[in-house]
Amino acid sequence: MESYWPTPIAIENDPLVANLLNSLPKMVFSTTLDKAGWNNSKPVKENIDGEISKLKQLPGKDIAIFGSSALAASLMKPITTPGQPEYWFFTNVKQVI
């Protein structure tokens, strides 16, 4: 995502999504990445559960996850917040012929 959405071609082909993704804050959960180069990106290597708990306490409504079922499962751990969480799952199917 970092290699595509900030590029001029992404901004030209899909400006609404590109501008949204390029402006939103992003957390990159990785045990190997030391630096995140995408605008508004913060790498997280340690204390992932603690960072997720802090993220859930922030004002706002939605958290989007791309590419990590383990991270998605971590976000589903219960914490004390009012209301019931709502989960939407999207899959990309790759057809191999």
N, C-alpha and C positions, 0 to 999 in steps of 0.2 A: 504494500500500500504506500509506504513511504517513497518507493521508487517511481510510483506512477502519479498519484494525486497532486503533488506540487508542480508537476511539469506543465509547460504551456499547452501541450496536446490534450491533457486531461481538462484543463481549464477551458479550452476551446470546445472540446467534445461534450463536456457535461459540466458547465460552469456552476450550476446550483449545488451539485454534490461536491465538486472540487472545492468551492469556496467554503462550504459548510465543514468538510473534513479538515481543511487547512486551517480553519479558525478555531475549531473546538479544542479544549484541553484533552490530552491523551496520556494515558499511563501505559508504559510498555513493560509487561511482566516477563522477565527473562533472567535465567541464571548465568548467562554468558555475555549479554550485552552490557557494555560499560557506558555507552553514550547513545542517545537517541537524537538523530539529526533532523527529524521532522519538526516543523514549527509547533510550539506548545506541547512538546512531548517530554515526558519525564520517565526515565528508566527506573524500574523497581527490581532489585535483586534479592533483597532480604525482607523478612517480616511481612510476607505477602498477606497473611491473614489480618495483620494489624492495619496495613494500608487499605485493604478492602473494607474493613470495618470503618475506617476514617472516611473513605469514599462514600459509603452508604449514608453517613451522617451529614454529608454536605447538602445544601439546598439544591433543588432541581428534581427532575423526574426520572430521566432515562439513563441507563448505562448500556452501552453496546459493546459486545465482545466479538472479535474476529479471530477465528482459528484456534481456539483452545477449549476443549471440553472440560479439562481439569480446572481451568480458571472459572468457567461457567459454574461448575459444581461448587467451587469455593464461594462464589457470590450467592449461592442458594442456601448457604448455612444460615440458620436463623439468628437474627439479632433483634434487639428490642426497638422496633420502629412502629409507629402507628400505621394501621391499614394493612391490607394484604398485598404482597408483591404480585406483579403480573409478569409472566415470562412469555416471550415470543421466540420461536426457534425457526431459523431459516437454514436451508441446506442448499448447496450447489452440487448438482449431479453432473458428473463427468462421464460421458458415454465413450467407451473405448470400442472401436470397430476393428 
